[in-house]
Amino acid sequence: MIAEHQAAAADRAPASPTAKPVKIACRGLWKVFGPKPREAVAASASLGVDEARRAIQQANHIPAVCNVSFDVATGEIFVIMGLSGSGKSTIVRCLARLIEATAGEVLIDGEDLLRKTAKELIAVRRRKMAMVFQHFGLLPHLNVLDNVAYPLRVQGRPRGERERRALEMVALVGLQGRERAFPRELSGGQQQRVGIARSLAADPEIWLLDEPFSALDPLIRRQMQDEFLRLQHLLRKTIVFITHDFLEALRLADRIAIMRNGRFVQVDRPARLILSPADDYVAAFTRDVPRGRVLTAGDIADAGQRAAATDRVVSDATLLDDLLPCFVGGGARTLGVTDGSGRLVGTVSHEAVIAAIATPKAAP
C-alpha cells in the first residue's frame, strides 16, 4: 500500500538523507506573534528552546515556530505534520514569506530568502517557487486554460507561449477536453487538478503544498495522492508538503517531520518513525498504522547478517504481510533480503517480522 518511500533534534540542522545537494535549508527559524516579537525572541536568546518558549508566552506573545532547523534535499518530498496549532502551516508560509519570520534564516540554494528585497522576492516566487493550498483559489471568471496560464501572464509571457504551456499542464494532470470549462463546472478533484497545473505552469523548482487534499472526499483524495506521486516521478520537484494525516504522510514522504508546540519532535524516514518513535507523542501518531501493509523486508533487515546462497531470498520491497506465508509450514526461519539490483543486503527472521508487525501498547 505505502511502501515506496522512506531523527534529528529540533535544535540542530539534520543532514540531508541523500548525497543530493540541499535545496532548502532552514536555520533557527522563529515566528512569534505579538506587539514586539523580535524583542521577545532576543530577550530569550540565552535560554533553551522550551524555556525561551515559556518566557515568550509570559511576555504576552504567541510562539508559533520555535527555533526550527532542517534541510530539504533537491528532489525530496519532505512532509511536515502535526495536530492543529502545532505550527506546520506557519512554517510553510514563512518559507514562502507569505508571513515574515521573526528570526532565523531560510536558505534557498544558499541564499537567504529573508534578506531579499521585495523585487527579488517577487522574482523568486514567479520563477522558483509555487504553492498549492487546501482551498483551490481558482479565479472564477477564468476558464481552466486561462487559470493555468495566469502565472505566465503575470510574468509577461506572450499569449501563444502561455497557451502552449497551459495546454501541456492541463494534459499533464489529465484534464484534456475541459480547457474551456469554468471552475463552477468542475468537481472538487478537478478543481484541485487545475490548481496543481497552475502551480506547475512556470516550472518552479520548489513546490510548497499546504494540506492540498484535505478538503476532498476519501476516494478523490486517494486519486489525488496517486496523481501527486505520478507527477513527482515525472518532474522531480523539491517539495515541502503539509498534512495532519499520518497515512497520507507515509504514502508520500521521503522524510517526515512531526511537530508539537512549534518544534520538530522527530525528523526521520517513515519506517523509522514507526519502528523507533522518539517519544510517546510520535508513537501516538503511528499506533494505528497497519504495520504489515506499510513496513517492508528492507525496513527490518539485519544488515549484519548474510544469508547463504542456497537460502530463499525476497525483495527488500516485500511487505511484511506478504512475508508471513514464507514462514508457514516448517519453512525457513530466516530469509535473505535483496535490493533492486539483486544484491544481498541482509536477512529477516520470522521473529523479526512478528515483532515489527505487533502494535506497541498505548503509553500510560
N, C-alpha and C positions, 0 to 999 in steps of 0.2 A: 504493500500500500504506500509506504512512505520512504522506502529505504535508499533513495538516491543520494541524499546529501548528508553531509556530516554536520583553566579558569584563571581568569586573571583577576587580581584585586582591583577594586573600583578606582583606587587612587594611583594606579600605575597605568602606563600605556601598553596593553598587551601586544606582543609582536604579531605581525601578520602570520596567518597559519600556513601560508604557502610561500614559494620563492618569488611570487609576483610582486611587483612594486606596489607601494602603498599609494592609494589614490586619495583617500580622505584620512586625515589624522586630527583627532580631537584631543586637545590638551587642557586639562584643568578647567573644564567648562562649568561656569556658574550661570544660572538665571534666577534672579531674585526679584520679586515684585514688591513694591513699596515706595515710599517717598524718597528715600536716599539709598538705593540698593548698592551702589558702588562703595559707599562709605561703610555700609553694614558688612560687606564682604571683606573690605580692607581691615576693619576693626577686629575681625575674627581670623586673620591670616595666620597667626601663630598657633591656632588650635587645631586639633584633629578634626576630621570631617564631621563626625557626629556631634562633637562639642560646638563646632562652628555653626552647624545647622540649628542647634538649640539656641545659641547666642543670637543668631539672626532672627529667629522666631520671637525671642524675648524683646528684640528691638522693634517689634511690630512690623516685621517684614515676612514675606512668604518665600521660602527657598524651594523652587520647583525643580531645579537641577543643581546638584551639589558636587562640584569638583570631579566631573566625569571625564575620563580619558579612554580613548580606544582608537584602533586603526581599522580601516577597511581596505582590503587589497583590490587591485584592479580586477574587475570581472566577478567579484564576490557578491553573494546575496547575504547581507548582514541584517538579521531580524532583531528588532528591539521590541520586547513585550513586557507587560506588567498590568496590574489592575488599574482601573480608572483613577486618575490623580497621581500616578506614580512618576510622571514626568516624561513619558515616552514621546508624546506628540510635541511637547515643548522642545525636546532635543532636535527633532527633525525641522521644526520651524527656525531654530537657531542655526542649523546647518545651512538653511536657505536664506537666512537673515530676513525672514518674514517678521520675526521679532528680534530685537537686539540682545545678544548675550551680555550679561553683566561683567563677566571676566573670563579669561582664557583665550584659547586660540582654536580656530577651525582652519586647518591647512588643506588646501586642495592643490595637488601637485607641488607641494612645498610652499605655496603662497597663502598667507593668512587672509582669509575672506573677510575677517572682521576689520581689517585695516584698509580695505578697498574703498575708494570714493564711490559716490552714488552712480557716477557714469560707468566706472569699472564694474560695479556690481550689476548694473543692467546688462552689460556685455556678457558677464558670466551666466546670468540667468537665461539670456537669449540663446547662447551658443553651447554652453557646457552642462547645464543643469535643467532638469524638468521635474515637476511634481504632479502627483495624482492624489486626490483627496477622496474621502468617503462619499462626499456629495459631489456629483459629477461636474457641476459648474459649466454646463454647456450654454452657449448663447442661444436663447430660444428663437430668435428671429433669423438665425442662420441655419442652413441645411447641413447635413453631415459633412459634405465635402468642404464647405466654407468654414465649419467649425474646426475641422482638422487642419485646414490651411491657415488658420488665423495666426499662429505663431510666426509663420513665414511672411505673412502680410505685415506684421509688426516689424519684422526685420527689413522690410522694404524689398523683398524678392519680387521679380517680375511675375505677372499673373500666370503666364504659361508654366513657369517653373513651379509656382505654388501648386497649381492644379495637378501637374505630373507627380509631384512628391506626395500630395494628399491622396491621389488615387492609389499610389503604391502602399501607403499606410492603411487605407481602407481595405485593400486586398489582404494585407498582412494580418489584420485582425478579423478577417472573414466576413466583411460586410459588403461585398460586391453586390451591386443591384440596389443598394439602399443609399446611394450617394446623394440623391435629391430629397430624401426624407428629412423631416424636421424632428427635433428631439421629442416633441409630444407624440409622435407617431411610432416611437421606438419603445421596446421593453426596457426594464431596468438593466438587464445584462447587455443589451445592445447599446444603451447609453454609456455604460461603463467602457465598452469597447471603443466607442468614439472618443471618450476621454483619454484612454490609453493611446489610441492612434494620434490624437492631437499632441500628447506629451512627447511622442517619438518623432514628430514631423521634422523637427530641427536637428535630429540625430544627436541628442545630448549624450555626453559621456557618463553622466551621473543621473540616476533615476531615484527620486525620493517618493515613497508611497506611504501615505498615512491612512491605514485601515481602508484600503480601496474597495474591499469586497464585503465589508461588514453590513452594508445596507441591503445586500442581496439575499434571496432565499437560499436554503442549503444546496439545492441541486444546481442552481445557476452559479453559486459561489464555487462549488467544486469544478464546474466547467471553466470558470474564470481562472482558477488556480492552474488547471491544465493549460489554458491559453498562455498564462504568465510564464510557465516553465517552458513552453514551446518557443515563445518569443525570446526568452533568455538564452535558450540553446542556440538560437539563430544570431542574436545580437551581442551577447556577452557584455552587457552593461554592468557598471558598478552600482549596486543597489542597496539602499537602506530602506527597509520595509517595516512598518509599524503594525502590530496586531496585538489583540488581547487573547487570541485563540491559539492555545498551545499546539493543537493538532495541525492547524494551518502553518504555524512556525516550523514544526517538524517536517512538514511536507516540502516547504520551500527553501529552508535556510541552509547555507553552508556553515554559519555560526549563529548562535542565538545569545543575546544579552538579556538577562532578566533584571528588571528594575524594581526598586522599592524605595519609597520616600526620597526620590530624586537621585538615587545612587544605583550603580550596577552591582548586583549581588553576585552574579556569576556570568562569565562570558566563556562559551565553550561550544564544541560540536554538539549537535542534538543528542547523539548516543551517550556522550559523556554526562550531559545534564541528567539523563535518565539513570545511568549506572552509578554516577558519583555526584549527587546533588551537594552543593556547598553547605546547605543548611535546611532546616525544616520548611522554610518559605519556598525554596526551589523544589523541594520534594513534594510539596503540596500541588505544584503545577503538573508534576509528572505522575502523580499517584494513580490516576485513572487511565493512563495511556495503555493501549493494548500492546504490551511489550513484544509479544510474539509476532505481531504484524508490523513492527517498527524496527526492532533490532535485527542485525544480520550476523552471520557467522564471522565476518570480518571485525565486527564491533567487539566480540568477546574472545577472539582467537588468542591463544597463548603463543606469542611470537618467540618465546624462549624454547619452544619445543618444535621439532620437525618430525612429521610422520614418515615412516619407511615408504619406499617407493611402491610396495605392494598394498599399502593401506588404501582404503576408499577415500576419495577426496571430494570436496564440494566447493562451489564458488564462494568467494567472500561476500557476494551479494545475496546469498541464500537467506531467506527469512527464518527466524528461529522456529516458528510454527511448522515450517516445511522441513526442518532438520529432525524433528522428533521422530517421524516414522523411520528414519535411518537407524535408530537405535532399538527398534522394536523387534521381538522375536529372536533374541540371542545374537543379534548382530554385533558389529564392532562397538566398543565403548568409547573409541576415540576416532575422529575423522581428521584428515588433512584438509587444510584450507588454502585455496589458490586464489591469486589475484587475477585481474583481467588479462594478463599476459600468460597465465597458466603457471606462474611461478609459485612454489610452495612458500607460504608466509607464516604458517603456524599450524596449530591443532586446536580442536574444540572437543570437549568431552560431554558425555551425557549429563553429568553432574553440573557442568558449567551452564549448559542450556537451561536446565531446570532452575538453577539459581537465578539466572538472568531474567527468566520469564516471571518468576514469583514476584508479586507486587509487594513492596515493603509495607509494613504495618504503619498505620497512621501515627504521627508523633503525638505523645501525650500532651 
